Amino acid sequence: MKNSALSIKNIVAIGIGSAVFLVLARFGSIPTGIPNTNFEIAYAFLALMAIIYGPLSGFLIGFIGHTLKDMLFYGSPWFSWVLASAIVGLIIGMGSKKIDLENFNKKQIIKFNIYQIIANIIAWLIVAPSLDVLIYSEPVNKVFIQGITALISHVIVQATIGTGLIILYSKSLVKKGSLSKES
C-alpha cells in the first residue's frame, strides 16, 4: 500500500487539498474582466499538490475543490469547468515522476512549466469550451473567450506563484545522503 495512489497520505492530501482549493478560490482570486474568469491562486496550489502527490490526487483535488467552489458560489457545479480543473491536476500530476523535487533547478522549473502549459491548453482551450457548447449550449464565441482568458490567467499564476511554491517546497526537503551518522 506504500506506493498506492490512494494511500492514507494521499486521501488526506485530497481532502485537505480540496478544502484549501475552495478557500483559495473564494479569497485568493482577482477578476479578469471576462465573466466567470479570474486569476486564482487555487491553481498554483493545485499544481503544487499534483506535483507532490501525483496525477490521481491532482485530478481529485481539482475535481472536488472546483465542485465545492461552484456549489458554494453558484448553487450547482458547472461540470465542464470542474472537469477542466481536474484535467489540469491530472496532467501536471503526470509530470510528478519526471520532475526532481529534491533538485528543483532551472531544468526542473522548465519541465514543470511545460506540463502546466500543456495541461492548461488542453483544459481551457479544448475541454471547457467544447463541453460548455455540448452540455450547456453556450455560445461558441463566449466560451472560447472565457477559455483563452482562463488559459492565460492560470498559466501566469502557475508559472509565477506555482513555481515559487514548488521551489519553497523543494527547499524544505531533506536531500538524500545529506544526513550522516555520528560516530
Beta strands, then each sheet from edge to edge (+ up, - down):
strand 1: 29-31
strand 2: 38-40
sheet 1: 1+ 2-
end
